[in-house]
Amino acid sequence: MIRLSSLFCLLVVVFFVHGQKYQSKYDNIDVDSILTNRRVLKSYLRCILDEGPCPPPAREVRMYIPEAITNNCAKCTDQQIKIVKKTSKFILKNNPDDWERISRKFDPDRKYKDNFLRFINTQ
């Protein structure tokens, strides 16, 4: 009986933890096509900064940014982590002014900056 209840508790924990991941419906988005198309990238950035209309994937990303920054994407799927790292590095390198604006919006006190930068630069 003890083993059965232990197994049940383990299953509940696994289900609960698994259920805490963000939705994966955009995990297969072609990030490269967004990053290499200046017009599309700008529309995503305007959405994230609340400066323009939002394509559905950008709207969803915008919802998760505050939490993803504070916990280094702990609720992200493996694919979402890859996407976050790739897009963050790209914007940081190629659009530093936009990166700064996004940082000011979502981390105005710079509490998470160093930790998030370490996160995106880990393999």
C-alpha positions as CSV (number, residue, x, y, z in Angstrom):
1,M,0.0,0.0,0.0
2,I,2.9,2.4,0.8
3,R,4.5,1.7,-2.5
4,L,1.2,2.4,-4.4
5,S,0.7,5.7,-2.5
6,S,4.4,6.7,-3.2
7,L,4.0,5.9,-6.9
8,F,0.8,8.0,-7.0
9,C,2.5,10.9,-5.3
10,L,5.4,10.7,-7.8
11,L,2.9,10.7,-10.7
12,V,1.1,13.7,-9.3
13,V,4.5,15.6,-9.0
14,V,5.6,14.6,-12.5
15,F,2.2,15.7,-13.9
16,F,2.2,18.9,-12.0
17,V,5.7,19.8,-13.1
18,H,5.1,18.9,-16.7
19,G,1.9,20.9,-16.6
20,Q,3.8,24.0,-15.7
21,K,5.5,24.3,-19.1
22,Y,4.4,27.1,-21.5
23,Q,2.2,26.1,-24.5
24,S,4.2,24.5,-27.3
25,K,2.1,25.5,-30.2
26,Y,4.7,27.9,-31.6
27,D,7.8,25.7,-30.9
28,N,8.2,24.9,-34.6
29,I,8.1,28.5,-35.8
30,D,10.8,29.4,-38.3
31,V,12.8,31.8,-36.2
32,D,15.4,32.4,-38.9
33,S,12.8,33.7,-41.3
34,I,11.7,36.2,-38.6
35,L,15.3,37.3,-37.7
36,T,16.4,37.7,-41.3
37,N,13.4,39.7,-42.4
38,R,13.8,43.2,-41.1
39,R,10.2,44.2,-41.6
40,V,8.9,41.1,-39.8
41,L,11.4,41.4,-37.0
42,K,10.4,45.0,-36.5
43,S,6.7,44.1,-36.2
44,Y,7.6,41.5,-33.5
45,L,9.7,44.1,-31.7
46,R,7.0,46.7,-31.9
47,C,4.5,44.2,-30.5
48,I,6.8,43.2,-27.6
49,L,7.3,46.9,-26.8
50,D,3.5,47.6,-26.9
51,E,4.1,49.9,-29.9
52,G,2.1,48.1,-32.6
53,P,-0.2,45.3,-33.5
54,C,0.9,41.8,-32.6
55,P,1.3,38.7,-34.7
56,P,-0.1,35.8,-32.6
57,P,3.3,34.3,-31.8
58,A,4.6,37.6,-30.7
59,R,1.6,38.3,-28.5
60,E,2.2,35.0,-26.7
61,V,5.9,35.7,-26.3
62,R,5.2,39.1,-24.8
63,M,3.0,37.4,-22.2
64,Y,5.8,35.1,-21.0
65,I,8.8,37.5,-21.1
66,P,8.6,38.9,-17.6
67,E,8.5,35.4,-16.0
68,A,11.0,33.9,-18.4
69,I,13.5,36.7,-17.5
70,T,13.1,36.2,-13.8
71,N,13.4,32.4,-13.8
72,N,15.6,31.9,-16.9
73,C,12.9,30.3,-18.9
74,A,12.2,27.6,-16.3
75,K,8.7,26.9,-17.8
76,C,10.0,26.9,-21.4
77,T,10.1,23.7,-23.4
78,D,13.5,22.7,-24.7
79,Q,12.7,24.1,-28.1
80,Q,11.5,27.4,-26.5
81,I,14.8,27.7,-24.7
82,K,16.7,27.3,-28.0
83,I,14.5,30.0,-29.5
84,V,14.9,32.4,-26.6
85,K,18.7,32.0,-26.7
86,K,18.9,32.4,-30.4
87,T,16.6,35.4,-30.7
88,S,18.1,37.1,-27.6
89,K,21.7,36.7,-28.9
90,F,20.6,38.0,-32.3
91,I,18.8,41.0,-31.0
92,L,21.6,41.8,-28.5
93,K,24.2,41.7,-31.3
94,N,22.3,43.2,-34.3
95,N,19.7,45.4,-32.6
96,P,21.4,46.6,-29.3
97,D,19.0,49.7,-29.1
98,D,16.0,47.4,-29.3
99,W,17.6,45.1,-26.7
100,E,18.1,48.0,-24.4
101,R,14.4,49.1,-24.8
102,I,13.2,45.6,-24.1
103,S,15.5,45.3,-21.1
104,R,14.2,48.6,-19.7
105,K,10.6,47.5,-20.2
106,F,10.8,44.1,-18.6
107,D,13.7,44.5,-16.2
108,P,13.8,48.2,-15.3
109,D,15.9,47.7,-12.2
110,R,18.3,45.4,-13.9
111,K,17.8,42.8,-11.2
112,Y,17.9,39.9,-13.7
113,K,20.2,41.2,-16.4
114,D,23.4,39.4,-15.5
115,N,21.8,36.1,-14.7
116,F,19.7,36.2,-18.0
117,L,22.8,37.0,-20.0
118,R,24.6,34.1,-18.5
119,F,21.6,31.9,-19.3
120,I,21.4,32.8,-23.0
121,N,25.2,32.2,-23.3
122,T,25.2,28.7,-21.8
123,Q,25.1,25.7,-24.1
